[in-house]
Amino acid sequence: MEGTVPPDVAYRQIRHELSSYSQELAKRPGMVVVTKMDLPEAQEGLRLMQEIVDGPVYAISAVTGAGLPKLVGAILRRLQSER
């Protein structure tokens, strides 16, 4: 997509901004979700994110519903473990 920031660059920018705002907040666990997996170009973004993120990267498509049950399950497990 012309004029868009590559997902790995955007991720690093967001992490930098978050740590600049609050080191404590930046240390909290997060979840990385790559969306629009129904588009062919999303595969490259997923690959990039899997290379740089230490942990799972969830791939979803809101259009097809692909990956949503896995993501919802991961969110529920995370919430239950933090109780």
N, C-alpha and C positions, 0 to 999 in steps of 0.2 A: 504494500500500500504506500503510495507516494506521499511524502510529507509526514509520515508517522515515525515516532521514535521506536526503535527496536525494543522488544520486551525486556531483554536483558539489561539494556541501558536504562529503561524506565524503572525497572526493579531496583537497580543500584541507586538511582536518584532518589527514589522513595525511601529506601533504607537510610541513605545519608541524611535526608531531611528529617526523618523520624529521630535518628540519633542526635541530630543538632537540636531538635526540640526537647527531647527527654531521653537521657541514657537509660533511665529506669524503664520507660515504655519500650524502648528499642530492644531491651533484653527479654521482654515477654515473648512467649511462643506465638507464632503466627501460622497462617495457612496460605499457601500459594495456589491460586486457581487460574488456569489458562482457559479463556472462554472462546466462543465462536469456533469450536472444533469442527463444525460442519463446513467451514471454509478451507479450501486446500492449503492456503498459505499459513494456516494456524499450526500445522505440523512442525514447521521450522521454528516457530515461537516456542512450542512445547519442548522441542529438542534443546534449544538455547537455555530455557529455564531449568531443565533437568540437569544441565551441565553446571550451572552456577549455584543452585539452591541446595543447601545441605538438609535434605529431608524430602518428604513426598511432595509431588506437584500434581494437583488434581486437574484433569482435563474434562471440560464439560461443554455441552451445547444446549443452550436454552431452546433452540429451535427443534432439535430432535429429542432432547431429554437425555442424550448419552452422557454418562458419567455422573448424573445428578444423584442417583441412589448411593453411589460410593461416597460422594462428597457429603451428603446429608448424614450418612452413617459415621463418617469421620468427625463431623461437627458434634454429633450426639455423644460419641465416645469422649471427645475432648471436654465437653461440658460436664459429663458425668465424672470424669477423672479430676476435675477441678473443684468438685463439691467437697 
